[in-house]
Amino acid sequence: MTVHNRRLKVISFSLDGVSFECQVQSWTLDPGIDDGDLQWSFCATDNSFVEETDPQPTLDLTFWSDWRSAGISDFLWANQGRTVDFVLDHHPDIPGEHVRWSGQVYIKPGPVGGDARDTEQTEVTLQIVPDSLTYERVTS
């Protein structure tokens, strides 16, 4: 197989049905699957096992702060503590590479503020409800 690469350019991203992709500057979806610890016993046979772990998926976002009534900053502060649906489409403009993650996230606001004259940004890590996370290849 030959090398294949792609730049991150376009996503589609929504929280509770509201699109926010134009505010997103950076994103990382971490499935949160850690390796289990190897455990040993003094048994002569079958003396080890790998401890099961529970996934803790997260969605890290860096976005341009938007305090308008329909902005992402206002949305996170106004809806803190709620669990809402999210949809993230990766490469939605490239047939054969368009994939989607969806599920539910716990909403929390990010920190506010910064240095004088800086463009206002917010970084927040949203916890994904583990059993809600789905991945699919979008074919149409």
C-alpha positions as CSV (number, residue, x, y, z in Angstrom):
1,M,0.0,0.0,0.0
2,T,1.3,3.5,-0.8
3,V,1.5,6.4,1.6
4,H,-1.7,8.4,2.0
5,N,-2.0,11.7,3.9
6,R,-4.7,14.3,4.4
7,R,-4.7,17.8,6.0
8,L,-7.3,18.7,8.6
9,K,-9.5,21.3,6.8
10,V,-13.3,20.7,7.2
11,I,-15.5,19.2,9.9
12,S,-19.1,19.4,10.7
13,F,-19.7,19.6,14.4
14,S,-22.9,20.1,16.4
15,L,-24.0,20.1,20.1
16,D,-27.7,19.5,20.8
17,G,-28.4,20.0,17.0
18,V,-26.6,23.4,16.9
19,S,-23.7,23.7,14.4
20,F,-20.5,25.1,15.9
21,E,-17.7,24.0,13.4
22,C,-16.9,27.6,12.4
23,Q,-15.8,28.4,15.9
24,V,-13.6,25.3,16.3
25,Q,-9.8,25.9,15.9
26,S,-8.7,22.5,17.2
27,W,-10.3,19.2,18.2
28,T,-9.2,15.8,19.5
29,L,-11.6,12.9,20.1
30,D,-9.9,10.5,22.5
31,P,-11.6,7.1,22.8
32,G,-10.1,6.9,26.3
33,I,-9.2,3.2,26.2
34,D,-6.3,2.5,28.5
35,D,-4.3,-0.7,28.7
36,G,-5.1,-2.9,31.6
37,D,-2.6,-3.8,34.2
38,L,-0.9,-7.2,34.0
39,Q,-1.7,-9.1,37.2
40,W,0.2,-12.1,38.5
41,S,-0.5,-14.9,41.0
42,F,1.6,-17.7,42.5
43,C,-0.3,-20.3,40.5
44,A,1.9,-22.8,38.6
45,T,-0.2,-22.4,35.4
46,D,-2.4,-19.6,34.1
47,N,-0.7,-17.3,36.6
48,S,-1.4,-14.0,34.9
49,F,-4.2,-11.9,33.4
50,V,-4.8,-8.4,32.1
51,E,-7.1,-6.4,34.2
52,E,-10.2,-5.0,32.4
53,T,-10.5,-1.2,32.1
54,D,-13.5,1.0,31.4
55,P,-13.2,3.5,28.5
56,Q,-13.3,7.2,29.4
57,P,-13.7,9.0,26.1
58,T,-13.3,12.7,25.8
59,L,-13.7,15.5,23.2
60,D,-11.0,18.2,23.6
61,L,-12.0,21.5,21.9
62,T,-10.2,24.8,21.3
63,F,-12.5,27.4,19.9
64,W,-12.8,31.1,19.2
65,S,-15.0,32.3,22.0
66,D,-18.4,33.4,20.9
67,W,-20.6,35.2,23.5
68,R,-23.5,36.0,21.2
69,S,-26.8,34.4,22.2
70,A,-26.3,31.5,19.8
71,G,-22.5,31.3,20.3
72,I,-20.6,28.2,21.7
73,S,-19.3,30.1,24.8
74,D,-22.8,31.1,25.7
75,F,-24.1,27.6,24.9
76,L,-21.6,25.9,27.3
77,W,-22.3,28.3,30.2
78,A,-26.1,28.2,29.7
79,N,-26.2,24.4,29.5
80,Q,-23.6,23.4,32.0
81,G,-24.5,20.1,33.7
82,R,-26.7,18.9,30.9
83,T,-26.1,15.8,28.8
84,V,-26.6,16.6,25.1
85,D,-26.1,14.9,21.7
86,F,-23.1,15.6,19.6
87,V,-22.1,14.8,16.0
88,L,-18.7,15.2,14.6
89,D,-18.2,14.6,10.9
90,H,-14.5,14.2,9.8
91,H,-13.6,14.8,6.2
92,P,-17.3,15.4,5.2
93,D,-16.2,16.8,1.9
94,I,-14.2,13.7,0.8
95,P,-16.1,10.7,-0.5
96,G,-14.7,7.5,0.8
97,E,-13.0,9.2,3.8
98,H,-16.1,10.7,5.5
99,V,-16.4,9.3,9.0
100,R,-18.7,10.3,11.9
101,W,-18.5,10.0,15.6
102,S,-21.7,10.7,17.6
103,G,-23.0,10.2,21.1
104,Q,-23.7,12.3,24.2
105,V,-21.4,14.7,26.1
106,Y,-21.6,16.2,29.5
107,I,-21.7,20.0,29.1
108,K,-19.3,22.2,31.1
109,P,-18.1,25.7,30.4
110,G,-14.5,26.4,29.7
111,P,-12.3,29.0,31.5
112,V,-12.7,32.6,30.4
113,G,-10.1,35.4,30.1
114,G,-6.6,35.9,28.8
115,D,-4.0,38.5,28.0
116,A,-4.8,42.0,26.8
117,R,-5.1,42.2,23.0
118,D,-5.2,38.4,22.5
119,T,-7.9,36.9,20.4
120,E,-10.3,35.3,22.9
121,Q,-10.2,31.5,22.8
122,T,-11.5,28.8,25.1
123,E,-10.2,25.3,25.7
124,V,-12.5,22.7,27.2
125,T,-12.5,18.9,27.6
126,L,-16.0,17.4,27.4
127,Q,-16.6,13.9,28.8
128,I,-18.4,11.6,26.4
129,V,-20.9,9.2,27.9
130,P,-19.0,6.0,27.3
131,D,-21.8,3.7,26.0
132,S,-23.1,6.4,23.7
133,L,-20.1,6.8,21.5
134,T,-20.5,5.4,18.0
135,Y,-18.3,5.5,14.9
136,E,-19.6,5.1,11.4
137,R,-18.4,5.4,7.8
138,V,-20.7,7.8,5.9
139,T,-21.2,6.6,2.4
140,S,-23.6,9.1,0.9
